[in-house]
């Protein structure tokens, strides 16, 4: 079945609505996942077992459980508990959009904990010791030394996680959330044309992912601009030393052949 441009154009407003829902789910999940991941990361790196073991169990369980099952458990499972169904949290767990965000955030936070832990452990111990020698408190060291460097080290891994997670939000349609993939399925079920809506959704996903990639690359350049400046300063003396040889080789400047009398 060939691609139908008129169907793609007619369904574009509905597809853009689904894309907006996908962006909203992604943004809220990233914020909630980061809010959960930071304290769990600190507990994961704590020398005390009373904090370290629960954090390790959190990562082990939610990283090993598929996001689809987590959403089922949050949306359908927690609704069966009387404390949820008859309690003040029922408006949240009765909303499919909120349950999708919670389920995805739990899964995302478990991966983000390991990314943050790897970035923090990559910070040279000498910097931390130097901060302590200067009288800087551990809290200030974490805020102004360890965390900025950890963000720089973990940015590439975080970029891959966010991009993969964004495409993974396509599963939210199973709990009645109308995202981009669910909208494409609606168009397919109405027109019996699987090619046009799915290709349209693929193009919109591609645009979204590449916008995110451009944003991450800009952040990477900003965080590592001092490395680019240092590399440029290193190249200048090399270029200056090679300039006479290149000039003689290209014939732009003849070598000095005069003999002293």
Secondary structure, DSSP 8 states (H G I E B T S, - for coil): ----HHHHHHHHHHHHHHHHHHHHHHHHHHHHHHHHHHHHHHHHT-SSHHHHHHHHHHHHHHHHS-HHHHHHIIIIIGGGSHHHHTSTTHHHHT-HHHHHHHHHHHHHHHHHHHHHHHHHHTS-HHHHHHHHHTT--HHHHIIIIIHHHHHHHHHHHHHHHHHHHHHHGGGGGGGT---HHHHHHHHHHHH--HHHHHHHHHHHHHHHHHHHHHHHHHHHHHHTHHHHHHHHHHHHHHHHHHHHHHHHHHTSS--------
